[in-house]
Amino acid sequence: MILYDKQDSYSILKLNNPEKRNALSPELILQFKIKLKEIKNDESVKALIITGEGKSFCAGADLKYLNQLKDYSTIRNQKDSQNLAEFFLMLYNMPIPTIAAVNGAAIAGGCGLASVCDFIVADKSNSKFGYSEVKIGFIPAIVSIFLIRRIGEGRAKQFLLTGDLINSEEAKYLGFVNYLSDDVLQTSIDLAERLLKNSASSMKETKMMINKISGMKVKEAVDYCVQLNAISRTTEDFRKGLDKFLNKE
């Protein structure tokens, strides 16, 4: 259910269950998590692009599996929810830049999948976004955490309470989408190659910094960043980057 294409310094991970619109079944999530572990341990991979096979990016939970959940015990449902949360956290905490190349519909958990990536590139004509959970009496609980961090509480309410689907331009206006494109995969590749020109260690530490300070009080965040700033000035990447910059000047 997962296709993997490794290039020189970046990789493309494609959800490959187009008959079910690349829905997040337990099997797909398991394969995805295994591949993420491999990528995390592969130092040659400096950026990751995620996209979908067929006309959809990801339609959220698999409907057949979703129908089974209503008969599960609370404990079993909690384990299933924990598995989904671990999956999103793995992707959110990846040390390399991650790009969602949204080629079609990204609904509910599929929208959540896009939201945990660092960048979202959306197809101008075919992509659409929405959290439809409230329409079926469900709560967009896990995905809401990452949505609020991405666009803020006020705009997240528009997504989560209405359950409306919006197009790519509306999603960009709300700050959910970063780039619009007629060819999301090529635009994502171009973005990955641009990111690869930056210091890999600096991007890794910057991602970690953003994730950490988002939940800190201001004084705590400032103290943490003072230490991080001081440490970064002693790195080899900083010395090389500064020398290169000064020599250019």
MARVO-125799 format. One record per residue (C-alpha): x, y, z. Coordinates in steps of 0.02 Angstrom, whole numbers, padded with zeros to 5 digits, always signed. Layout:
((X,Y,Z))
...
END
This chain:
((+00000,+00000,+00000))
((+00154,+00111,+00004))
((+00266,+00148,-00145))
((+00440,+00213,-00108))
((+00555,+00302,-00229))
((+00726,+00355,-00164))
((+00822,+00486,-00261))
((+00997,+00551,-00222))
((+00952,+00657,-00071))
((+00764,+00653,-00057))
((+00629,+00519,-00062))
((+00450,+00507,-00121))
((+00326,+00404,-00021))
((+00162,+00370,-00110))
((+00002,+00304,-00034))
((-00050,+00165,-00153))
((-00229,+00110,-00125))
((-00322,+00215,-00255))
((-00474,+00099,-00255))
((-00509,+00159,-00077))
((-00445,+00335,-00110))
((-00288,+00296,-00010))
((-00388,+00282,+00151))
((-00295,+00261,+00316))
((-00324,+00077,+00352))
((-00225,-00009,+00492))
((-00124,-00100,+00359))
((-00077,+00060,+00268))
((-00031,+00147,+00432))
((+00079,+00000,+00484))
((+00172,+00001,+00318))
((+00189,+00190,+00328))
((+00262,+00183,+00504))
((+00388,+00049,+00455))
((+00446,+00152,+00307))
((+00460,+00311,+00412))
((+00575,+00220,+00533))
((+00684,+00165,+00388))
((+00691,+00342,+00318))
((+00732,+00417,+00487))
((+00880,+00299,+00504))
((+00942,+00332,+00327))
((+01058,+00482,+00339))
((+01066,+00498,+00150))
((+00883,+00552,+00143))
((+00876,+00740,+00174))
((+00693,+00775,+00128))
((+00531,+00675,+00110))
((+00386,+00702,-00009))
((+00218,+00618,+00024))
((+00084,+00602,-00108))
((-00060,+00491,-00163))
((-00085,+00372,-00308))
((-00237,+00406,-00418))
((-00358,+00551,-00397))
((-00353,+00566,-00207))
((-00218,+00613,-00084))
((-00300,+00526,+00064))
((-00485,+00510,+00106))
((-00461,+00483,+00292))
((-00512,+00325,+00383))
((-00556,+00169,+00284))
((-00747,+00159,+00282))
((-00754,-00029,+00307))
((-00639,-00016,+00456))
((-00731,+00137,+00521))
((-00892,+00035,+00522))
((-00808,-00095,+00632))
((-00751,+00033,+00761))
((-00927,+00063,+00826))
((-00929,-00116,+00894))
((-00758,-00106,+00976))
((-00736,-00089,+01163))
((-00673,+00074,+01236))
((-00503,-00006,+01269))
((-00486,-00070,+01091))
((-00538,+00098,+01020))
((-00411,+00183,+01131))
((-00273,+00071,+01064))
((-00327,+00109,+00886))
((-00327,+00295,+00923))
((-00155,+00280,+01002))
((-00090,+00196,+00846))
((-00153,+00339,+00738))
((-00080,+00468,+00857))
((+00090,+00382,+00854))
((+00086,+00384,+00664))
((+00050,+00570,+00655))
((+00182,+00607,+00788))
((+00313,+00506,+00695))
((+00286,+00611,+00540))
((+00271,+00774,+00635))
((+00436,+00740,+00725))
((+00535,+00682,+00573))
((+00706,+00767,+00581))
((+00704,+00807,+00395))
((+00587,+00926,+00299))
((+00425,+00843,+00246))
((+00315,+00898,+00101))
((+00136,+00845,+00067))
((+00106,+00846,-00121))
((-00083,+00849,-00114))
((-00141,+00788,-00283))
((-00327,+00771,-00241))
((-00446,+00759,-00095))
((-00372,+00766,+00080))
((-00518,+00731,+00197))
((-00528,+00706,+00386))
((-00377,+00600,+00434))
((-00307,+00634,+00260))
((-00312,+00819,+00296))
((-00229,+00778,+00462))
((-00093,+00685,+00368))
((-00057,+00839,+00263))
((-00060,+00952,+00416))
((+00082,+00860,+00505))
((+00198,+00890,+00357))
((+00306,+01046,+00358))
((+00245,+01105,+00188))
((+00085,+01077,+00090))
((+00086,+01093,-00099))
((-00092,+01085,-00167))
((-00155,+01049,-00342))
((-00241,+01207,-00404))
((-00387,+01116,-00485))
((-00406,+00947,-00401))
((-00361,+00963,-00218))
((-00490,+00994,-00082))
((-00479,+00994,+00105))
((-00596,+00967,+00250))
((-00629,+00887,+00419))
((-00796,+00800,+00398))
((-00799,+00714,+00568))
((-00939,+00820,+00642))
((-01054,+00770,+00501))
((-01057,+00589,+00561))
((-01055,+00621,+00749))
((-00869,+00595,+00766))
((-00742,+00713,+00845))
((-00586,+00771,+00749))
((-00485,+00749,+00908))
((-00308,+00698,+00861))
((-00302,+00795,+00698))
((-00361,+00955,+00784))
((-00198,+00969,+00882))
((-00094,+00989,+00725))
((-00222,+01097,+00635))
((-00229,+01224,+00777))
((-00039,+01232,+00779))
((-00038,+01260,+00593))
((-00170,+01395,+00572))
((-00225,+01449,+00746))
((-00381,+01420,+00850))
((-00500,+01540,+00761))
((-00471,+01475,+00586))
((-00465,+01296,+00647))
((-00644,+01316,+00710))
((-00699,+01358,+00533))
((-00628,+01192,+00475))
((-00681,+01083,+00621))
((-00855,+01148,+00664))
((-00925,+01170,+00489))
((-00856,+01010,+00415))
((-00856,+01100,+00247))
((-00742,+01053,+00105))
((-00639,+01196,+00035))
((-00535,+01213,-00123))
((-00349,+01245,-00136))
((-00363,+01434,-00148))
((-00470,+01445,+00009))
((-00349,+01330,+00100))
((-00202,+01440,+00051))
((-00297,+01596,+00106))
((-00324,+01516,+00278))
((-00138,+01479,+00291))
((-00160,+01291,+00282))
((-00079,+01270,+00111))
((+00092,+01342,+00070))
((+00098,+01329,-00120))
((-00023,+01302,-00264))
((+00032,+01208,-00419))
((-00025,+01129,-00581))
((+00103,+00991,-00551))
((+00115,+00958,-00364))
((+00248,+00823,-00375))
((+00368,+00927,-00480))
((+00339,+01081,-00372))
((+00373,+00974,-00217))
((+00532,+00906,-00295))
((+00589,+01083,-00337))
((+00552,+01135,-00157))
((+00648,+00984,-00088))
((+00798,+01024,-00197))
((+00793,+01205,-00138))
((+00788,+01148,+00044))
((+00935,+01032,+00015))
((+01045,+01184,-00015))
((+01022,+01232,+00168))
((+01117,+01158,+00314))
((+01037,+00990,+00358))
((+01085,+01006,+00541))
((+01016,+01183,+00550))
((+00849,+01129,+00477))
((+00840,+00981,+00597))
((+00872,+01092,+00748))
((+00754,+01226,+00685))
((+00613,+01099,+00666))
((+00645,+01035,+00842))
((+00650,+01214,+00908))
((+00482,+01259,+00830))
((+00400,+01101,+00898))
((+00467,+01133,+01073))
((+00436,+01319,+01095))
((+00256,+01306,+01032))
((+00209,+01230,+01200))
((+00321,+01334,+01312))
((+00289,+01491,+01412))
((+00377,+01644,+01340))
((+00516,+01655,+01471))
((+00549,+01468,+01459))
((+00555,+01479,+01270))
((+00676,+01627,+01274))
((+00793,+01536,+01394))
((+00790,+01381,+01284))
((+00824,+01482,+01125))
((+00968,+01578,+01206))
((+01055,+01412,+01240))
((+01013,+01347,+01066))
((+01078,+01506,+00986))
((+01243,+01494,+01080))
((+01267,+01310,+01035))
((+01229,+01340,+00851))
((+01371,+01465,+00839))
((+01497,+01329,+00879))
((+01445,+01206,+00743))
((+01549,+01164,+00590))
((+01401,+01204,+00476))
((+01394,+01380,+00548))
((+01581,+01409,+00524))
((+01576,+01348,+00344))
((+01416,+01444,+00305))
((+01481,+01605,+00379))
((+01648,+01592,+00288))
((+01557,+01561,+00125))
((+01442,+01709,+00153))
((+01582,+01828,+00202))
((+01690,+01776,+00055))
((+01544,+01810,-00062))
((+01522,+01982,+00013))
END
